[in-house]
C-alpha cells in the first residue's frame, strides 16, 4: 500500500496548488482573491461586520476522537465564525483562513479540511477569499476571519439594551453538543440515533444565519449566541447593569435523548451554536412566528428582572450556579 504524501514532502507551493480548487476565484463580488496576490480585495459594504475565531488541537478538538474527520473539522471552523455573524443578525460575505500545520500531516487530510471549509462557506454564500499557511512543530492551529454585512446600523443584534420584564428566548434545542463532547472524551462510539445527533452537534454544528436575520427583521435588537453556555450568555445580556434574570429549567428545550435532570448540559459548557434573544413579550411572539416559517423553534425560557444575578427556577427551588459557561485559561 502506497504511503500518503505529507506536507513536508509537497512543500508550501505544492500545498497551495493542491488547495487552490477550494479558494474562490476573482469575480464581481471578490475582485482579487488571495493567495494569487498578497491580499484579497472586494467592494466595501456600507455596514461591515467582522469576526475571528481560532481552534487549537487538544483544546478544541482531538485527532483521536472516534469518527474524527478533517472535513467536519473544516466545516466546524467556519460554523463557529458564522455563528458570530448570526449572533449579530449579519449576512456572511467573505472569509480568510489561516492554518498552522505540522509537516507530517498527510496532504489528503489538508484537502479534506479545505473541502469542509469551502462547503460550509458556500452553503451560506460566503466566499473563501484567501488566508495564510504556516508550519508548526506544535498543535494544529486553525483560524478563520469572516466579514459580513448589515442592512443598517440599527438593524442588528447586540447584547446591551435588555429591560426588566422582557422575556428571554433561545433557538433550537440545547445540550446536544455537551452530551456529544462527553461521549467523544469517553472514547465510546455513538450507539443510538440520539447519540449520533449529539456528536454531530459537537463536531459539525449548524450556524443560525437565517434565524439571526429573521430576529432582526422581526424587530429584535438584543441577542447573541450561546456557544459559551446559556448561563454565561444571559450574564452578558445584563453585564454592567443592576439587572438579573430568572431561567425556568422546566422550559428549557433539551435535545432529544436527554433527561430533564440533565439540564445542566444545556446551560453550562454547552457549545450549542444556538441564538439567545430578549424582547418584550409581544415582540417575541412576532419573532416566534417569523422563525416558524423557517422551521426554527424559538422557546421562551426566562425573564429579565430587577434583582441582580442569574437564578434558575427548578420546580419549587431557586438555584444559582457557581460555574457557568466556558472561559479560556480557567
C-alpha positions as CSV (number, residue, x, y, z in Angstrom):
1,X,0.0,0.0,0.0
2,X,1.4,3.4,-1.0
3,X,2.3,5.7,1.9
4,X,0.3,9.0,1.9
5,X,2.4,12.1,0.9
6,X,3.0,14.6,3.7
7,X,3.0,18.4,3.7
8,X,6.8,18.3,4.2
9,X,7.2,16.3,1.0
10,X,4.9,18.5,-1.0
11,X,6.2,21.9,0.2
12,X,4.4,25.2,0.6
13,X,3.9,25.9,-3.1
14,X,2.7,22.4,-3.8
15,X,0.3,22.6,-0.9
16,X,-1.1,25.9,-2.2
17,X,-1.6,24.4,-5.6
18,X,-3.4,21.4,-4.1
19,X,-5.9,23.5,-2.2
20,X,-6.4,26.2,-4.9
21,X,-9.6,24.4,-6.0
22,X,-11.2,25.4,-2.7
23,X,-10.5,29.1,-2.9
24,X,-12.9,31.3,-4.7
25,X,-11.8,32.9,-8.0
26,X,-11.9,36.6,-8.7
27,X,-15.5,37.8,-9.5
28,X,-17.7,40.8,-9.4
29,X,-18.0,40.4,-5.7
30,X,-14.4,39.3,-5.0
31,X,-12.2,41.5,-7.2
32,X,-8.9,39.9,-6.2
33,X,-8.6,36.6,-4.4
34,X,-5.5,35.7,-2.3
35,X,-3.1,33.9,-2.3
36,X,-2.8,34.7,-6.0
37,X,-1.9,38.2,-4.7
38,X,-0.8,39.3,-1.3
39,X,-4.3,40.3,-0.1
40,X,-7.9,39.9,-1.1
41,X,-9.9,42.8,-2.5
42,X,-13.6,43.3,-2.6
43,X,-16.1,46.2,-2.8
44,X,-17.0,47.5,0.6
45,X,-20.4,47.4,2.2
46,X,-22.0,50.3,4.0
47,X,-22.2,48.5,7.3
48,X,-19.4,45.9,7.8
49,X,-19.3,43.1,10.5
50,X,-16.1,41.2,11.2
51,X,-15.2,38.3,13.5
52,X,-12.4,35.9,14.0
53,X,-12.1,32.6,15.9
54,X,-9.4,30.0,16.5
55,X,-9.4,26.3,17.1
56,X,-6.4,24.6,18.7
57,X,-5.6,20.9,18.7
58,X,-6.0,19.3,22.1
59,X,-8.0,22.3,23.4
60,X,-10.9,22.4,20.9
61,X,-10.5,19.1,19.1
62,X,-8.5,15.8,19.2
63,X,-7.5,13.8,16.2
64,X,-8.0,10.5,18.1
65,X,-11.7,11.2,18.8
66,X,-13.9,8.3,17.4
67,X,-15.1,9.2,14.0
68,X,-12.9,12.3,13.7
69,X,-12.8,13.7,10.2
70,X,-10.9,16.7,8.8
71,X,-13.8,17.6,6.5
72,X,-16.0,18.0,9.5
73,X,-13.3,20.0,11.2
74,X,-13.2,22.4,8.3
75,X,-17.0,22.9,8.5
76,X,-16.8,23.4,12.2
77,X,-14.1,26.1,11.8
78,X,-16.4,28.0,9.5
79,X,-19.5,27.3,11.6
80,X,-18.2,28.8,14.8
81,X,-17.4,32.1,13.0
82,X,-20.6,32.1,11.0
83,X,-22.4,31.7,14.3
84,X,-20.8,35.0,15.5
85,X,-22.2,36.7,12.4
86,X,-25.6,35.1,13.0
87,X,-25.4,36.5,16.6
88,X,-25.3,40.0,15.1
89,X,-28.0,39.3,12.6
90,X,-25.5,39.7,9.8
91,X,-25.2,38.2,6.3
92,X,-21.8,36.5,5.5
93,X,-19.7,37.8,2.7
94,X,-16.0,36.7,2.7
95,X,-13.6,34.5,4.7
96,X,-9.9,34.4,5.3
97,X,-8.4,31.2,6.6
98,X,-5.0,30.9,8.4
99,X,-3.7,27.4,9.2
100,X,-0.6,26.3,11.2
101,X,0.0,22.7,10.2
102,X,2.6,20.0,11.0
103,X,4.8,18.9,8.1
104,X,4.0,15.2,9.0
105,X,0.3,15.8,8.2
106,X,-0.9,13.8,5.1
107,X,-1.7,16.1,2.1
108,X,-5.1,14.3,1.8
109,X,-6.1,15.4,5.3
110,X,-5.4,19.0,4.3
111,X,-7.5,18.5,1.2
112,X,-10.4,17.2,3.3
113,X,-10.0,20.1,5.7
114,X,-10.3,22.7,2.9
115,X,-13.1,20.9,1.3
116,X,-15.1,21.2,4.6
117,X,-14.2,24.9,4.8
118,X,-15.4,25.6,1.3
119,X,-18.6,23.5,1.7
120,X,-19.7,25.4,4.8
121,X,-18.7,28.8,3.4
122,X,-20.6,28.3,0.1
123,X,-23.6,26.9,1.9
124,X,-24.1,30.4,3.3
125,X,-23.0,32.3,0.2
126,X,-19.6,33.2,1.7
127,X,-16.5,33.2,-0.5
128,X,-13.2,31.8,0.7
129,X,-11.0,34.8,-0.3
130,X,-7.6,33.6,0.9
131,X,-5.6,33.4,4.0
132,X,-2.2,32.1,5.3
133,X,-0.4,28.8,5.6
134,X,2.3,28.2,8.2
135,X,4.3,25.2,9.5
136,X,4.4,24.3,13.2
137,X,6.1,21.8,15.4
138,X,3.2,22.0,17.9
139,X,-0.5,21.6,17.8
140,X,-2.5,22.3,14.7
141,X,-4.0,25.8,14.9
142,X,-6.8,26.9,12.7
143,X,-8.1,30.4,12.4
144,X,-10.8,31.9,10.3
145,X,-11.8,35.6,9.9
146,X,-15.2,36.3,8.4
147,X,-16.6,39.5,7.1
148,X,-20.3,40.1,6.8
149,X,-22.8,43.0,6.2
150,X,-25.8,44.5,7.8
151,X,-28.7,46.3,6.2
152,X,-28.4,49.3,8.6
153,X,-26.5,50.4,11.6
154,X,-29.6,50.0,13.8
155,X,-30.9,46.7,12.4
156,X,-28.6,44.4,14.4
157,X,-28.4,42.2,17.5
158,X,-26.4,43.4,20.4
159,X,-26.0,42.2,24.0
160,X,-26.8,45.6,25.5
161,X,-30.2,47.0,26.0
162,X,-32.4,44.5,27.9
163,X,-35.1,45.9,30.1
164,X,-36.9,44.5,33.2
165,X,-39.9,42.4,32.3
166,X,-38.5,41.3,28.9
167,X,-38.6,37.6,28.1
168,X,-35.6,35.6,27.1
169,X,-35.8,33.0,24.3
170,X,-33.5,30.6,22.6
171,X,-33.5,28.9,19.2
172,X,-33.4,25.2,18.6
173,X,-32.6,22.5,21.2
174,X,-30.0,22.6,23.9
175,X,-27.5,20.3,25.5
176,X,-26.6,18.0,22.5
177,X,-23.1,19.4,21.9
178,X,-22.1,19.0,25.6
179,X,-23.5,15.4,25.6
180,X,-21.6,14.7,22.4
181,X,-18.4,16.0,23.9
182,X,-18.7,13.8,26.9
183,X,-19.2,10.8,24.6
184,X,-16.2,11.7,22.5
185,X,-14.0,12.2,25.6
186,X,-15.0,8.8,26.8
187,X,-13.7,7.2,23.6
188,X,-17.1,5.5,23.0
189,X,-18.8,5.5,19.7
190,X,-22.4,6.6,19.5
191,X,-24.8,3.7,20.0
192,X,-28.1,5.3,19.0
193,X,-29.5,7.9,16.7
194,X,-29.7,10.3,19.6
195,X,-26.1,9.8,20.5
196,X,-25.1,10.3,16.8
197,X,-27.0,13.6,16.8
198,X,-25.2,14.7,20.0
199,X,-21.8,14.0,18.4
200,X,-22.8,15.8,15.2
201,X,-23.9,18.8,17.3
202,X,-20.3,18.9,18.7
203,X,-18.3,18.1,15.6
204,X,-20.5,19.6,12.8
205,X,-22.7,22.4,14.2
206,X,-25.2,24.4,12.2
207,X,-24.9,28.2,12.5
208,X,-28.3,30.0,12.7
209,X,-27.7,32.6,9.9
210,X,-31.3,32.7,8.7
211,X,-32.6,32.8,12.3
212,X,-30.4,35.8,13.1
213,X,-31.7,37.6,10.1
214,X,-35.3,36.7,11.0
215,X,-34.9,38.0,14.5
216,X,-33.6,41.4,13.3
217,X,-36.3,41.7,10.7
218,X,-38.9,41.0,13.5
219,X,-37.6,43.9,15.4
220,X,-35.5,42.0,18.0
221,X,-32.4,44.1,18.9
222,X,-30.9,42.3,22.0
223,X,-29.2,38.9,21.5
224,X,-26.2,36.8,20.9
225,X,-25.1,33.1,20.5
226,X,-24.8,30.6,23.4
227,X,-21.6,28.8,22.3
228,X,-20.1,29.5,25.7
229,X,-23.2,28.3,27.5
230,X,-26.7,29.7,28.1
231,X,-25.9,30.9,31.6
232,X,-22.8,32.8,30.5
233,X,-24.6,34.5,27.7
234,X,-27.5,35.5,30.0
235,X,-24.9,37.1,32.3
236,X,-23.5,39.0,29.3
237,X,-27.0,40.4,28.5
238,X,-27.2,42.0,31.9
239,X,-23.5,42.7,32.4
240,X,-22.8,46.3,33.5
241,X,-26.3,46.8,34.8
242,X,-28.2,46.2,38.0
243,X,-30.5,43.7,36.3
244,X,-30.6,40.0,36.6
245,X,-32.6,37.1,35.1
246,X,-34.6,34.0,36.0
247,X,-34.3,31.0,33.8
248,X,-37.1,28.4,34.1
249,X,-35.4,25.0,34.0
250,X,-38.6,23.1,33.1
251,X,-39.0,25.2,29.9
252,X,-35.5,24.5,28.5
253,X,-35.8,22.8,25.1
254,X,-33.5,19.9,25.7
255,X,-32.1,17.8,22.8
256,X,-33.7,14.5,22.1
257,X,-32.5,11.8,24.3
258,X,-31.6,14.0,27.2
259,X,-33.4,13.6,30.5
260,X,-34.9,16.6,32.4
261,X,-32.3,16.0,35.2
262,X,-29.5,16.7,32.6
263,X,-30.5,20.3,32.2
264,X,-27.0,21.5,33.3
265,X,-25.7,20.3,29.9
266,X,-27.9,23.0,28.3
267,X,-26.8,25.9,30.5
268,X,-23.0,25.5,31.3
269,X,-20.3,24.5,28.8
270,X,-22.9,23.7,26.2
271,X,-21.2,24.7,22.9
272,X,-24.6,24.8,21.4
273,X,-24.4,27.2,18.4
274,X,-27.9,28.5,19.0
275,X,-29.1,32.1,19.5
276,X,-30.5,33.8,22.5
277,X,-32.5,37.0,22.5
278,X,-34.5,39.2,24.8
279,X,-37.5,41.4,24.0
280,X,-40.9,42.5,25.2
281,X,-43.3,39.5,25.1
282,X,-45.4,40.9,22.2
283,X,-42.3,41.4,20.1
284,X,-41.1,37.9,20.9
285,X,-44.3,36.4,19.7
286,X,-43.8,38.2,16.3
287,X,-40.3,36.7,16.2
288,X,-41.6,33.2,17.0
289,X,-44.0,33.4,14.1
290,X,-41.2,34.5,11.8
291,X,-38.9,31.7,12.9
292,X,-41.7,29.2,12.5
293,X,-41.7,30.0,8.8
294,X,-38.1,28.8,8.5
295,X,-38.8,25.8,10.8
296,X,-36.6,27.0,13.7
297,X,-38.2,26.9,17.1
298,X,-37.9,29.9,19.4
299,X,-38.6,29.0,23.0
300,X,-39.1,31.4,25.9
301,X,-37.1,30.2,28.8
302,X,-36.9,33.1,31.2
303,X,-37.3,36.8,32.1
304,X,-35.1,39.8,32.8
305,X,-35.8,41.3,36.2
306,X,-34.5,44.0,38.6
307,X,-32.8,41.7,41.0
308,X,-29.1,41.2,40.1
309,X,-27.7,37.7,39.4
310,X,-28.8,34.7,37.3
311,X,-31.2,32.3,39.1
312,X,-32.6,29.0,37.8
313,X,-36.1,28.1,38.8
314,X,-36.2,24.3,39.2
315,X,-39.7,23.4,40.3
316,X,-40.2,24.9,43.8
317,X,-36.5,25.7,44.2
318,X,-34.4,28.7,43.0
319,X,-30.8,27.8,42.3
320,X,-27.6,29.7,41.4
321,X,-24.6,28.2,39.6
322,X,-21.0,28.6,40.9
323,X,-19.5,27.9,37.5
324,X,-21.4,28.9,34.4
325,X,-20.1,28.8,30.8
326,X,-16.7,28.3,29.2
327,X,-13.8,30.6,29.6
328,X,-10.3,30.1,28.3
329,X,-7.5,29.8,30.9
330,X,-9.9,28.8,33.7
